[in-house]
Amino acid sequence: MAQIVATVSLEPSEREAHMCTLASRLEFVVLKAGDRFTLIRTADVTPPAREERLTLDQAEGLLQTWKLRGHG
């Protein structure tokens, strides 16, 4: 039996909007410089969690890791 797998491909602007929504849910501030992102989280962490110069893929991955840890 053949299985049909649908792949949803989002435009970069849609991916960025989705990433920003997830970041907000996880209490991150998102800063953008060119095509790079800085993610900063001050809630429940000392010192603040800060990752800089991330690609969109890297920012999405970092946020997914935080989500899987149960922070969102």
N, CA, C and O atoms as a GROMACS GRO file, in nm:
protein
  288
    1MET      N    1   0.084  -0.117   0.000
    1MET     CA    2   0.000   0.000   0.000
    1MET      C    3   0.089   0.124   0.000
    1MET      O    4   0.179   0.136   0.083
    2ALA      N    5   0.066   0.214  -0.091
    2ALA     CA    6   0.145   0.337  -0.101
    2ALA      C    7   0.096   0.438   0.002
    2ALA      O    8  -0.023   0.450   0.029
    3GLN      N    9   0.192   0.508   0.058
    3GLN     CA   10   0.160   0.611   0.156
    3GLN      C   11   0.182   0.747   0.092
    3GLN      O   12   0.283   0.770   0.026
    4ILE      N   13   0.089   0.837   0.113
    4ILE     CA   14   0.102   0.972   0.061
    4ILE      C   15   0.151   1.061   0.175
    4ILE      O   16   0.090   1.066   0.282
    5VAL      N   17   0.260   1.130   0.151
    5VAL     CA   18   0.316   1.221   0.250
    5VAL      C   19   0.308   1.362   0.194
    5VAL      O   20   0.366   1.392   0.090
    6ALA      N   21   0.238   1.447   0.264
    6ALA     CA   22   0.226   1.586   0.221
    6ALA      C   23   0.332   1.669   0.291
    6ALA      O   24   0.350   1.659   0.413
    7THR      N   25   0.401   1.749   0.215
    7THR     CA   26   0.502   1.838   0.271
    7THR      C   27   0.451   1.980   0.258
    7THR      O   28   0.418   2.026   0.149
    8VAL      N   29   0.447   2.048   0.370
    8VAL     CA   30   0.404   2.188   0.369
    8VAL      C   31   0.528   2.274   0.362
    8VAL      O   32   0.616   2.266   0.448
    9SER      N   33   0.534   2.355   0.259
    9SER     CA   34   0.648   2.443   0.242
    9SER      C   35   0.604   2.586   0.266
    9SER      O   36   0.518   2.639   0.195
   10LEU      N   37   0.663   2.649   0.366
   10LEU     CA   38   0.628   2.787   0.397
   10LEU      C   39   0.728   2.882   0.334
   10LEU      O   40   0.846   2.852   0.323
   11GLU      N   41   0.678   2.996   0.294
   11GLU     CA   42   0.765   3.101   0.244
   11GLU      C   43   0.851   3.152   0.361
   11GLU      O   44   0.810   3.141   0.477
   12PRO      N   45   0.969   3.208   0.332
   12PRO     CA   46   1.054   3.258   0.441
   12PRO      C   47   0.983   3.357   0.534
   12PRO      O   48   1.004   3.353   0.655
   13SER      N   49   0.899   3.445   0.480
   13SER     CA   50   0.829   3.541   0.565
   13SER      C   51   0.729   3.471   0.656
   13SER      O   52   0.709   3.513   0.770
   14GLU      N   53   0.666   3.364   0.608
   14GLU     CA   54   0.573   3.286   0.690
   14GLU      C   55   0.649   3.210   0.798
   14GLU      O   56   0.603   3.203   0.913
   15ARG      N   57   0.763   3.154   0.763
   15ARG     CA   58   0.846   3.084   0.861
   15ARG      C   59   0.893   3.181   0.969
   15ARG      O   60   0.892   3.147   1.087
   16GLU      N   61   0.933   3.301   0.928
   16GLU     CA   62   0.979   3.400   1.023
   16GLU      C   63   0.866   3.441   1.117
   16GLU      O   64   0.887   3.455   1.238
   17ALA      N   65   0.747   3.460   1.063
   17ALA     CA   66   0.632   3.496   1.145
   17ALA      C   67   0.600   3.384   1.244
   17ALA      O   68   0.570   3.411   1.361
   18HIS      N   69   0.605   3.261   1.199
   18HIS     CA   70   0.580   3.146   1.286
   18HIS      C   71   0.686   3.138   1.396
   18HIS      O   72   0.654   3.113   1.512
   19MET      N   73   0.812   3.160   1.359
   19MET     CA   74   0.921   3.158   1.456
   19MET      C   75   0.901   3.266   1.561
   19MET      O   76   0.922   3.242   1.680
   20CYS      N   77   0.861   3.385   1.518
   20CYS     CA   78   0.839   3.497   1.612
   20CYS      C   79   0.723   3.468   1.707
   20CYS      O   80   0.728   3.504   1.824
   21THR      N   81   0.619   3.403   1.656
   21THR     CA   82   0.505   3.365   1.740
   21THR      C   83   0.549   3.266   1.847
   21THR      O   84   0.514   3.280   1.964
   22LEU      N   85   0.625   3.164   1.806
   22LEU     CA   86   0.675   3.066   1.902
   22LEU      C   87   0.768   3.133   2.003
   22LEU      O   88   0.762   3.103   2.122
   23ALA      N   89   0.854   3.222   1.956
   23ALA     CA   90   0.946   3.293   2.046
   23ALA      C   91   0.869   3.370   2.152
   23ALA      O   92   0.905   3.370   2.269
   24SER      N   93   0.764   3.435   2.110
   24SER     CA   94   0.681   3.511   2.204
   24SER      C   95   0.618   3.419   2.308
   24SER      O   96   0.617   3.450   2.427
   25ARG      N   97   0.565   3.306   2.264
   25ARG     CA   98   0.506   3.208   2.356
   25ARG      C   99   0.608   3.158   2.458
   25ARG      O  100   0.574   3.131   2.573
   26LEU      N  101   0.733   3.147   2.414
   26LEU     CA  102   0.840   3.098   2.502
   26LEU      C  103   0.911   3.211   2.576
   26LEU      O  104   1.013   3.189   2.641
   27GLU      N  105   0.857   3.331   2.566
   27GLU     CA  106   0.908   3.450   2.635
   27GLU      C  107   1.047   3.493   2.589
   27GLU      O  108   1.130   3.535   2.670
   28PHE      N  109   1.070   3.482   2.458
   28PHE     CA  110   1.194   3.531   2.397
   28PHE      C  111   1.166   3.664   2.329
   28PHE      O  112   1.056   3.687   2.278
   29VAL      N  113   1.264   3.750   2.327
   29VAL     CA  114   1.263   3.871   2.245
   29VAL      C  115   1.343   3.836   2.120
   29VAL      O  116   1.450   3.777   2.129
   30VAL      N  117   1.290   3.873   2.003
   30VAL     CA  118   1.358   3.846   1.876
   30VAL      C  119   1.406   3.978   1.818
   30VAL      O  120   1.328   4.071   1.800
   31LEU      N  121   1.535   3.984   1.788
   31LEU     CA  122   1.593   4.099   1.718
   31LEU      C  123   1.643   4.049   1.584
   31LEU      O  124   1.698   3.940   1.575
   32LYS      N  125   1.623   4.128   1.480
   32LYS     CA  126   1.667   4.088   1.346
   32LYS      C  127   1.763   4.191   1.291
   32LYS      O  128   1.738   4.312   1.297
   33ALA      N  129   1.875   4.143   1.237
   33ALA     CA  130   1.973   4.229   1.170
   33ALA      C  131   2.006   4.162   1.037
   33ALA      O  132   2.078   4.062   1.033
   34GLY      N  133   1.955   4.219   0.929
   34GLY     CA  134   1.975   4.156   0.798
   34GLY      C  135   1.897   4.026   0.794
   34GLY      O  136   1.776   4.024   0.814
   35ASP      N  137   1.968   3.917   0.766
   35ASP     CA  138   1.902   3.786   0.762
   35ASP      C  139   1.936   3.702   0.886
   35ASP      O  140   1.915   3.580   0.886
   36ARG      N  141   1.988   3.766   0.989
   36ARG     CA  142   2.026   3.696   1.114
   36ARG      C  143   1.938   3.741   1.230
   36ARG      O  144   1.884   3.851   1.230
   37PHE      N  145   1.926   3.651   1.328
   37PHE     CA  146   1.840   3.676   1.442
   37PHE      C  147   1.916   3.664   1.572
   37PHE      O  148   2.010   3.585   1.583
   38THR      N  149   1.874   3.742   1.671
   38THR     CA  150   1.921   3.729   1.808
   38THR      C  151   1.799   3.695   1.892
   38THR      O  152   1.697   3.762   1.884
   39LEU      N  153   1.811   3.591   1.973
   39LEU     CA  154   1.703   3.550   2.063
   39LEU      C  155   1.749   3.573   2.205
   39LEU      O  156   1.858   3.531   2.244
   40ILE      N  157   1.666   3.642   2.283
   40ILE     CA  158   1.700   3.674   2.422
   40ILE      C  159   1.584   3.632   2.511
   40ILE      O  160   1.468   3.667   2.484
   41ARG      N  161   1.614   3.558   2.616
   41ARG     CA  162   1.510   3.518   2.712
   41ARG      C  163   1.557   3.555   2.851
   41ARG      O  164   1.664   3.511   2.895
   42THR      N  165   1.478   3.634   2.920
   42THR     CA  166   1.513   3.677   3.056
   42THR      C  167   1.424   3.610   3.160
   42THR      O  168   1.459   3.608   3.278
   43ALA      N  169   1.311   3.555   3.118
   43ALA     CA  170   1.218   3.492   3.212
   43ALA      C  171   1.275   3.360   3.264
   43ALA      O  172   1.313   3.272   3.187
   44ASP      N  173   1.282   3.349   3.396
   44ASP     CA  174   1.320   3.225   3.464
   44ASP      C  175   1.463   3.178   3.436
   44ASP      O  176   1.494   3.061   3.458
   45VAL      N  177   1.551   3.266   3.388
   45VAL     CA  178   1.690   3.228   3.366
   45VAL      C  179   1.783   3.340   3.415
   45VAL      O  180   1.756   3.458   3.394
   46THR      N  181   1.891   3.300   3.479
   46THR     CA  182   1.993   3.395   3.523
   46THR      C  183   2.128   3.334   3.491
   46THR      O  184   2.156   3.223   3.536
   47PRO      N  185   2.212   3.400   3.416
   47PRO     CA  186   2.190   3.523   3.341
   47PRO      C  187   2.095   3.497   3.224
   47PRO      O  188   2.062   3.382   3.195
   48PRO      N  189   2.052   3.603   3.155
   48PRO     CA  190   1.961   3.586   3.042
   48PRO      C  191   2.020   3.492   2.936
   48PRO      O  192   2.140   3.494   2.909
   49ALA      N  193   1.933   3.411   2.876
   49ALA     CA  194   1.974   3.324   2.765
   49ALA      C  195   1.977   3.412   2.640
   49ALA      O  196   1.878   3.476   2.606
   50ARG      N  197   2.092   3.414   2.573
   50ARG     CA  198   2.107   3.500   2.455
   50ARG      C  199   2.186   3.423   2.350
   50ARG      O  200   2.296   3.374   2.375
   51GLU      N  201   2.127   3.412   2.232
   51GLU     CA  202   2.193   3.351   2.117
   51GLU      C  203   2.190   3.453   2.005
   51GLU      O  204   2.085   3.509   1.973
   52GLU      N  205   2.306   3.477   1.944
   52GLU     CA  206   2.318   3.582   1.843
   52GLU      C  207   2.358   3.527   1.707
   52GLU      O  208   2.414   3.418   1.695
   53ARG      N  209   2.327   3.607   1.604
   53ARG     CA  210   2.366   3.579   1.465
   53ARG      C  211   2.318   3.443   1.417
   53ARG      O  212   2.390   3.372   1.347
   54LEU      N  213   2.195   3.407   1.454
   54LEU     CA  214   2.137   3.280   1.413
   54LEU      C  215   2.069   3.293   1.278
   54LEU      O  216   2.008   3.395   1.247
   55THR      N  217   2.081   3.188   1.198
   55THR     CA  218   2.000   3.181   1.076
   55THR      C  219   1.857   3.149   1.117
   55THR      O  220   1.832   3.116   1.233
   56LEU      N  221   1.765   3.158   1.025
   56LEU     CA  222   1.626   3.122   1.054
   56LEU      C  223   1.618   2.976   1.098
   56LEU      O  224   1.546   2.944   1.193
   57ASP      N  225   1.689   2.888   1.030
   57ASP     CA  226   1.690   2.746   1.067
   57ASP      C  227   1.741   2.727   1.210
   57ASP      O  228   1.683   2.651   1.287
   58GLN      N  229   1.848   2.796   1.244
   58GLN     CA  230   1.906   2.783   1.378
   58GLN      C  231   1.811   2.838   1.484
   58GLN      O  232   1.796   2.779   1.591
   59ALA      N  233   1.748   2.951   1.456
   59ALA     CA  234   1.654   3.011   1.552
   59ALA      C  235   1.535   2.917   1.574
   59ALA      O  236   1.492   2.897   1.688
   60GLU      N  237   1.482   2.861   1.466
   60GLU     CA  238   1.372   2.766   1.478
   60GLU      C  239   1.414   2.645   1.561
   60GLU      O  240   1.338   2.599   1.647
   61GLY      N  241   1.532   2.595   1.537
   61GLY     CA  242   1.583   2.479   1.611
   61GLY      C  243   1.599   2.507   1.759
   61GLY      O  244   1.561   2.425   1.843
   62LEU      N  245   1.655   2.622   1.791
   62LEU     CA  246   1.673   2.660   1.931
   62LEU      C  247   1.538   2.670   2.002
   62LEU      O  248   1.524   2.621   2.114
   63LEU      N  249   1.441   2.732   1.938
   63LEU     CA  250   1.309   2.746   1.999
   63LEU      C  251   1.240   2.611   2.015
   63LEU      O  252   1.172   2.588   2.115
   64GLN      N  253   1.256   2.523   1.918
   64GLN     CA  254   1.198   2.389   1.930
   64GLN      C  255   1.260   2.313   2.048
   64GLN      O  256   1.190   2.240   2.119
   65THR      N  257   1.389   2.331   2.070
   65THR     CA  258   1.456   2.267   2.185
   65THR      C  259   1.396   2.318   2.315
   65THR      O  260   1.367   2.239   2.405
   66TRP      N  261   1.377   2.450   2.327
   66TRP     CA  262   1.316   2.507   2.448
   66TRP      C  263   1.174   2.454   2.465
   66TRP      O  264   1.133   2.423   2.577
   67LYS      N  265   1.101   2.443   2.355
   67LYS     CA  266   0.963   2.394   2.361
   67LYS      C  267   0.961   2.249   2.410
   67LYS      O  268   0.879   2.213   2.494
   68LEU      N  269   1.051   2.166   2.357
   68LEU     CA  270   1.057   2.025   2.397
   68LEU      C  271   1.096   2.009   2.544
   68LEU      O  272   1.060   1.910   2.608
   69ARG      N  273   1.169   2.104   2.596
   69ARG     CA  274   1.206   2.101   2.738
   69ARG      C  275   1.090   2.137   2.829
   69ARG      O  276   1.102   2.133   2.951
   70GLY      N  277   0.978   2.174   2.769
   70GLY     CA  278   0.859   2.204   2.846
   70GLY      C  279   0.845   2.348   2.887
   70GLY      O  280   0.774   2.380   2.982
   71HIS      N  281   0.912   2.438   2.814
   71HIS     CA  282   0.904   2.581   2.847
   71HIS      C  283   0.793   2.651   2.772
   71HIS      O  284   0.777   2.772   2.787
   72GLY      N  285   0.717   2.580   2.693
   72GLY     CA  286   0.613   2.650   2.618
   72GLY      C  287   0.498   2.573   2.586
   72GLY      O  288   0.406   2.623   2.522
   0.00000   0.00000   0.00000
